[in-house]
């Protein structure tokens, strides 16, 4: 097997770092991210005639420490 191009190796390394960062997030933050993605895709799905319900989790801002 040929060695990967250095740019491809950088992309894979960045992807792995991002996955670890997301895995380390607290559960409430992960839910906020899911709701944000739901809000982003809802108009597209509605335009295709798909019934969409975005979760209502109240305030979508993280709590202040």
Buried (B, 14 or more C-beta within 10 A) or exposed (E): EEEEEEEEEEEEEEEEEEEEEEEEEEEEEEBBEEBEEBEEEBEEEEEEEEEEEBEEEEEEEEEEE
